Amino acid sequence: MKKIILAVAIIAVFAMVTAPLGIAHINSVGTNNDLQIDPVSSEIATSQIDNLSKIAIVNIYSTDTDIKQIVEDISPNEILAIDSSTLSEFSINEGATVKEALYNGIPLVISGDSTSLMTIKGMSLVMNENADATAVYCDPVTKVIYYLSVESENNAEEIATEWIQSKMNETSGLSADSYGDVVVSEGWRYCQDTTKLNVSTVYEKLGEGNGKKFYAVKYGLQSVPTTDYRTADMTISCDVKHLNSIQDLISYAPTTTSGTSSVSVSLSLSASDSGVGGGVSKSWGYSVQDVMVNDRSDLSTDHFETFHDIDEDKNIGTVTYMINPGMLVSVSAGSQYYSEDNYQITQRIPYNHTWVWDPYYSYPVFDMSLRVLLDA
């Protein structure tokens, strides 16, 4: 008989000035009932941890017919943790049980490749085959679904668990009529010692009409360079028809710019074009000071691509910078939005200049690919 291992760990606080709330290090969780965690001082436990900080982790290491009972026994301040190889073996019923738990506000942490989420049917998914850990939280009040993909060789599960705690405590201002109408995709990649690549993209269903569903995608890509390193280029791309031939790129922004300090992104369709009362629209803006936006999109092939050329010799190349392009997509009614979003940052870093013909700089590229399936 297959075993289900349940391990409960009270979440403690990292002794950090910048982040007083955190989780305890889980040193080892074996295939037996042993669990070792760092001790929690009585001072921290009594004075700095609120109710949501006392998060327990329920680990499932193998499939079993009693998954439903486990989920039913989880309390609102617990996290369900599943290894990706185990999740990929779940039956349709077991996947449905996890989905029900998520919709009831129980967070999920997945260790490893998050394409195993495909076993959860009928739910909007954001997947990363290169992830070291993935966190999922469905706000039971606003019905917004949040995903975090972590690419880090160190403490990926801890990072994901801390992120869940922050989501349970924050108000984003977003809301949805039903699960899948608004999905927030976040991604954090720790790129050696040179930079940190952050993704924060919002997918929002704007309405249905004329036999189609309409989605606005507000992309977010942030570069966080470290000392002596500079951001040179930032690119976001999506082949809209690549994974779903019955969806189309309707509009996008910004287009190529020159000599401007800011751009506006306005995505809209009239009521007559969309069949939606009042039409569909979404707009925002962001700074492009010392940045050249190069439009590489092609409406005829439903290809979206925006290339931001950063002037790395200016201050913009040394500081945190975020771009927010966007696109409007239609999907045939009765189908699902399905795409792969690619995010890329190019850094300029000092080269070990030894010979006269050696370059002074090298330009490593860091990227992240997220597969998105919206079920709304």
C-alpha positions as CSV (number, residue, x, y, z in Angstrom):
1,M,0.0,0.0,0.0
2,K,1.4,3.4,-1.0
3,K,2.2,5.7,1.8
4,I,1.1,9.3,2.3
5,I,3.5,11.2,4.4
6,L,2.2,14.1,6.4
7,A,4.7,16.6,7.8
8,V,3.6,19.6,9.7
9,A,6.0,22.5,10.3
10,I,5.2,25.7,12.2
11,I,6.5,28.6,10.1
12,A,9.0,30.8,11.9
13,V,10.6,34.2,11.3
14,F,14.0,34.8,9.6
15,A,16.2,37.0,11.7
16,M,16.4,39.6,9.0
17,V,16.0,43.4,9.4
18,T,14.5,43.8,5.9
19,A,12.0,41.0,6.2
20,P,10.9,40.3,9.8
21,L,8.3,37.6,8.7
22,G,9.4,34.4,7.1
23,I,9.6,30.7,7.4
24,A,11.8,28.2,9.2
25,H,14.4,26.2,7.4
26,I,13.1,22.7,6.8
27,N,16.4,20.8,7.1
28,S,15.1,17.4,6.0
29,V,11.9,15.6,5.3
30,G,12.5,11.9,4.7
31,T,10.4,9.1,3.6
32,N,9.6,8.3,7.2
33,N,7.9,10.4,9.9
34,D,10.9,12.3,10.9
35,L,10.9,16.1,10.4
36,Q,13.6,18.5,11.5
37,I,13.1,22.2,11.7
38,D,15.1,25.0,13.2
39,P,14.0,25.9,16.7
40,V,11.7,28.9,17.2
41,S,12.5,31.2,20.1
42,S,9.6,31.9,22.4
43,E,10.1,35.7,21.9
44,I,9.6,35.4,18.2
45,A,6.7,32.9,18.5
46,T,4.8,35.1,20.9
47,S,5.5,38.6,19.6
48,Q,6.1,38.6,15.9
49,I,4.0,35.9,14.3
50,D,0.4,36.6,13.5
51,N,-2.2,33.9,12.7
52,L,-1.3,33.7,9.0
53,S,2.4,33.4,9.8
54,K,1.7,30.1,11.5
55,I,1.6,28.1,8.3
56,A,1.8,24.4,8.4
57,I,3.0,22.4,5.4
58,V,1.3,19.1,4.5
59,N,3.6,17.1,2.2
60,I,2.3,14.4,-0.1
61,Y,4.9,12.1,-1.5
62,S,2.8,9.5,-3.3
63,T,-0.7,9.1,-4.7
64,D,-3.3,7.3,-2.8
65,T,-7.1,6.9,-2.8
66,D,-7.3,9.0,0.4
67,I,-6.1,12.3,-1.1
68,K,-9.6,13.7,-0.7
69,Q,-9.6,13.0,3.0
70,I,-6.2,14.7,3.4
71,V,-7.5,17.8,1.7
72,E,-10.7,17.9,3.8
73,D,-8.5,17.8,6.9
74,I,-6.4,20.8,5.9
75,S,-7.1,23.9,7.8
76,P,-7.2,27.4,6.2
77,N,-3.7,28.2,7.6
78,E,-2.0,25.2,6.0
79,I,-0.2,24.7,2.6
80,L,-0.5,21.7,0.5
81,A,3.0,20.7,-0.8
82,I,3.4,18.2,-3.7
83,D,6.4,17.0,-5.6
84,S,6.0,17.5,-9.4
85,S,6.6,13.8,-10.1
86,T,3.8,12.9,-7.7
87,L,1.4,15.5,-9.1
88,S,2.0,14.3,-12.6
89,E,0.7,10.9,-11.6
90,F,-2.6,12.1,-10.1
91,S,-5.8,10.8,-11.6
92,I,-8.5,13.1,-12.8
93,N,-10.4,12.8,-9.5
94,E,-7.3,13.5,-7.5
95,G,-6.6,16.6,-9.6
96,A,-10.1,17.7,-9.1
97,T,-9.6,17.4,-5.3
98,V,-6.5,19.7,-5.5
99,K,-8.5,22.2,-7.6
100,E,-11.3,22.2,-5.0
101,A,-8.8,22.8,-2.3
102,L,-7.2,25.7,-4.2
103,Y,-10.6,27.3,-4.8
104,N,-11.3,27.0,-1.1
105,G,-8.2,29.1,-0.4
106,I,-5.7,26.3,0.4
107,P,-2.3,27.3,-1.2
108,L,-0.2,24.9,-3.2
109,V,3.6,24.6,-3.5
110,I,5.0,22.3,-6.1
111,S,8.7,21.2,-6.0
112,G,10.1,20.9,-9.5
113,D,8.7,21.1,-13.0
114,S,5.3,22.8,-12.8
115,T,4.0,21.4,-16.1
116,S,2.6,18.6,-13.8
117,L,-0.2,21.1,-13.2
118,M,-1.8,19.8,-16.4
119,T,-3.3,17.0,-14.3
120,I,-5.6,19.6,-12.7
121,K,-8.3,20.0,-15.4
122,G,-10.6,22.9,-15.9
123,M,-8.4,25.5,-14.1
124,S,-6.3,28.3,-15.4
125,L,-2.7,27.3,-15.3
126,V,0.7,29.0,-15.5
127,M,3.5,26.5,-16.0
128,N,7.3,26.5,-16.2
129,E,9.3,23.4,-17.0
130,N,12.5,24.9,-15.6
131,A,11.0,25.9,-12.3
132,D,12.6,24.7,-9.1
133,A,9.4,25.5,-7.2
134,T,6.0,26.9,-8.0
135,A,3.4,28.5,-5.7
136,V,-0.3,28.8,-6.4
137,Y,-2.9,30.8,-4.5
138,C,-6.5,31.4,-5.4
139,D,-8.0,34.2,-3.4
140,P,-11.4,32.9,-2.3
141,V,-12.8,36.4,-1.9
142,T,-11.6,38.2,-5.1
143,K,-11.4,34.9,-7.2
144,V,-8.0,36.1,-8.6
145,I,-5.5,33.3,-9.3
146,Y,-1.9,34.0,-8.4
147,Y,1.1,32.0,-9.6
148,L,4.8,32.3,-8.7
149,S,7.5,30.4,-10.7
150,V,10.9,30.3,-8.9
151,E,14.1,29.4,-10.8
152,S,16.8,29.3,-8.0
153,E,19.2,26.6,-7.0
154,N,18.8,27.6,-3.3
155,N,15.8,27.6,-1.1
156,A,13.2,27.7,-3.9
157,E,10.5,26.1,-1.8
158,E,11.1,28.5,1.0
159,I,10.9,31.4,-1.4
160,A,7.6,30.1,-2.7
161,T,6.2,29.6,0.8
162,E,7.1,33.1,1.9
163,W,5.5,34.5,-1.3
164,I,2.2,32.7,-0.4
165,Q,2.3,34.2,3.0
166,S,2.6,37.7,1.5
167,K,-0.3,37.0,-0.9
168,M,-2.5,35.9,1.9
169,N,-1.8,39.2,3.7
170,E,-2.1,41.7,0.8
171,T,-4.8,43.3,-1.2
172,S,-3.9,43.6,-4.8
173,G,-7.0,45.7,-5.9
174,L,-7.8,43.0,-8.6
175,S,-11.1,41.1,-8.7
176,A,-12.9,38.7,-10.9
177,D,-16.4,37.4,-11.5
178,S,-15.2,33.8,-11.5
179,Y,-11.9,31.9,-11.3
180,G,-9.9,32.3,-14.5
181,D,-11.2,35.8,-15.4
182,V,-8.1,37.3,-13.8
183,V,-4.8,35.5,-13.5
184,V,-1.6,37.0,-12.2
185,S,1.7,35.3,-13.3
186,E,4.8,36.1,-11.4
187,G,8.3,34.6,-12.0
188,W,11.6,35.1,-10.2
189,R,14.9,33.9,-11.7
190,Y,18.1,34.4,-9.8
191,C,20.7,34.7,-12.5
192,Q,24.0,33.8,-11.0
193,D,25.5,37.0,-9.3
194,T,24.7,39.4,-12.1
195,T,21.0,40.2,-12.1
196,K,17.5,39.1,-11.0
197,L,14.8,38.6,-13.6
198,N,11.3,39.3,-12.4
199,V,8.0,38.7,-14.2
200,S,4.6,40.1,-13.2
201,T,2.0,39.7,-15.9
202,V,-1.8,40.1,-15.6
203,Y,-4.2,38.2,-17.9
204,E,-7.7,39.5,-17.8
205,K,-10.8,38.4,-19.6
206,L,-12.6,41.5,-20.9
207,G,-15.8,39.9,-22.3
208,E,-17.4,37.7,-24.9
209,G,-19.2,38.5,-28.1
210,N,-19.5,37.7,-31.8
211,G,-18.5,34.1,-31.1
212,K,-15.2,35.1,-29.4
213,K,-13.7,35.7,-26.0
214,F,-11.3,38.7,-25.5
215,Y,-8.3,38.8,-23.2
216,A,-6.0,41.7,-22.3
217,V,-2.4,40.8,-21.4
218,K,-0.4,43.4,-19.4
219,Y,3.1,42.1,-19.5
220,G,5.6,42.9,-16.8
221,L,9.4,42.3,-17.0
222,Q,11.8,43.7,-14.4
223,S,15.6,43.7,-14.4
224,V,17.4,44.1,-11.1
225,P,21.1,44.4,-11.9
226,T,23.8,44.1,-9.2
227,T,26.8,46.3,-8.7
228,D,29.1,46.6,-11.8
229,Y,26.5,45.0,-14.1
230,R,24.2,46.8,-16.4
231,T,20.9,46.0,-18.2
232,A,21.4,46.2,-22.0
233,D,18.3,44.8,-23.6
234,M,14.8,43.5,-22.5
235,T,12.5,41.5,-24.8
236,I,9.1,40.0,-24.4
237,S,7.6,37.8,-27.1
238,C,4.6,35.5,-27.8
239,D,3.6,33.5,-30.9
240,V,-0.2,33.8,-30.3
241,K,-1.2,31.0,-32.6
242,H,1.7,28.6,-31.7
243,L,-0.3,26.6,-29.2
244,N,-3.8,27.5,-30.2
245,S,-4.7,28.0,-33.9
246,I,-8.1,29.5,-33.2
247,Q,-6.9,32.6,-31.3
248,D,-5.7,35.8,-32.9
249,L,-3.5,38.8,-32.0
250,I,-5.9,41.8,-32.4
251,S,-3.7,44.7,-31.2
252,Y,-0.6,45.5,-29.1
253,A,1.5,48.4,-27.8
254,P,3.9,50.1,-27.7
255,T,5.2,50.3,-31.3
256,T,8.7,51.6,-32.2
257,T,9.6,54.8,-30.3
258,S,12.3,57.4,-30.5
259,G,13.1,60.4,-28.4
260,T,10.2,60.0,-25.9
261,S,10.3,59.6,-22.2
262,S,7.1,57.5,-21.7
263,V,4.7,55.4,-23.7
264,S,1.0,54.6,-23.3
265,V,-0.5,51.2,-23.9
266,S,-4.2,51.3,-25.1
267,L,-5.9,48.1,-26.1
268,S,-9.5,48.5,-27.3
269,L,-12.3,47.3,-29.5
270,S,-15.6,49.0,-30.2
271,A,-18.9,47.3,-29.2
272,S,-19.7,46.7,-32.9
273,D,-16.4,44.9,-33.4
274,S,-16.4,42.9,-30.2
275,G,-20.1,42.3,-29.7
276,V,-19.6,43.3,-26.0
277,G,-21.7,46.1,-24.7
278,G,-19.6,49.3,-24.4
279,G,-16.7,47.5,-26.2
280,V,-13.5,46.2,-24.6
281,S,-10.6,48.3,-23.5
282,K,-7.6,48.5,-21.2
283,S,-4.9,51.1,-20.9
284,W,-1.8,52.1,-18.9
285,G,1.6,53.6,-19.4
286,Y,5.3,53.3,-18.4
287,S,8.6,55.2,-18.7
288,V,11.0,54.7,-21.5
289,Q,13.6,57.4,-20.6
290,D,16.9,56.5,-22.3
291,V,15.2,53.4,-23.8
292,M,14.5,52.7,-27.5
293,V,11.5,50.5,-28.1
294,N,11.8,48.4,-31.2
295,D,8.6,46.8,-32.5
296,R,9.2,43.3,-33.9
297,S,5.6,42.2,-34.0
298,D,3.8,40.9,-37.1
299,L,0.0,40.9,-37.1
300,S,-0.1,38.8,-40.3
301,T,1.5,35.9,-38.4
302,D,0.0,36.8,-35.0
303,H,3.5,37.3,-33.6
304,F,4.0,39.7,-30.7
305,E,7.5,40.9,-29.8
306,T,8.8,44.0,-28.2
307,F,12.5,44.8,-27.9
308,H,13.7,47.5,-25.4
309,D,17.2,48.7,-26.1
310,I,18.5,50.1,-22.8
311,D,21.2,52.8,-22.9
312,E,23.4,51.0,-20.4
313,D,25.8,53.9,-20.2
314,K,23.1,56.0,-18.6
315,N,21.6,55.6,-15.1
316,I,18.7,53.5,-16.4
317,G,21.2,50.6,-17.1
318,T,22.3,50.4,-13.5
319,V,19.0,50.6,-11.6
320,T,15.9,48.4,-11.4
321,Y,13.8,48.9,-14.5
322,M,10.4,47.4,-15.5
323,I,8.6,47.3,-18.9
324,N,4.9,46.9,-19.3
325,P,3.9,46.2,-22.9
326,G,0.6,44.6,-23.7
327,M,-1.6,42.9,-26.2
328,L,-5.3,42.1,-26.9
329,V,-6.1,38.6,-28.0
330,S,-9.4,36.9,-29.2
331,V,-10.2,33.2,-28.7
332,S,-13.0,31.3,-30.3
333,A,-15.9,30.9,-27.8
334,G,-15.8,27.5,-26.2
335,S,-12.0,27.3,-26.5
336,Q,-9.3,28.2,-24.1
337,Y,-6.5,30.8,-24.3
338,Y,-3.3,29.0,-24.6
339,S,0.2,30.5,-25.2
340,E,3.8,30.6,-24.3
341,D,5.3,33.9,-23.1
342,N,9.0,34.4,-23.4
343,Y,10.9,36.9,-21.3
344,Q,14.6,37.8,-21.9
345,I,17.1,40.1,-20.3
346,T,20.6,40.8,-21.7
347,Q,23.2,42.1,-19.3
348,R,26.5,43.9,-20.0
349,I,29.2,42.6,-17.6
350,P,32.9,43.3,-17.4
351,Y,35.0,40.9,-19.4
352,N,38.3,39.5,-18.2
353,H,40.3,41.6,-20.6
354,T,43.7,39.8,-21.0
355,W,44.7,40.2,-24.7
356,V,44.5,43.3,-26.8
357,W,41.8,41.7,-29.0
358,D,39.6,40.7,-26.1
359,P,36.4,42.6,-25.7
360,Y,35.9,44.8,-22.7
361,Y,32.4,43.5,-22.0
362,S,30.4,40.3,-22.5
363,Y,26.6,40.1,-22.9
364,P,25.0,37.1,-21.2
365,V,21.3,36.5,-21.8
366,F,18.9,35.3,-19.2
367,D,15.4,34.2,-20.0
368,M,12.2,32.6,-18.7
369,S,9.4,30.8,-20.6
370,L,5.9,30.4,-19.1
371,R,3.1,28.4,-20.6
372,V,-0.3,29.9,-19.9
373,L,-3.7,28.1,-20.1
374,L,-6.7,30.3,-19.3
375,D,-9.9,28.4,-18.6
376,A,-12.6,31.0,-18.3
